[in-house]
Amino acid sequence: MHSLLRTQFRLALFVCTVLACVVGGLPLLFLLIPELREVHLLGVPLPWAVLAGLIYPAFVIGAWLYVRQAERNERHFAELVERR
């Protein structure tokens, strides 16, 4: 059971780190490339569009991938337990 918890924790840490880097990297990207601040998407400045709306699909995809991998880890663990 300890190995399953450790595996699930490692997975959660990985997903959260990737999403934090993406979300935290966006302001840095807009700071380093000022031309992006002038771009408009459907009449909305690109930084606002990305941070206020387009970031949510990244969260949904990250959550979906996390659940998929967590379920795979649990199935693998259950198979190991059943073999014993």
C-alpha angles and dihedrals in degrees: 000000000000091000091052092051091047092049093048091048091050090050093049091048091051094050092046091048093051093048092046090052092050094046093040092044095055096071088045090052092051090047094050095043105042092178089073090063089064095053116102125205113199089339094309122108110256096240091055093045092050098042096039102040120359094056092068094071087056089055092048093049091047091050092047092050091047093052092045093052093041090054090048090052091050092049090050091049092048090052090052092050093047091053092059 
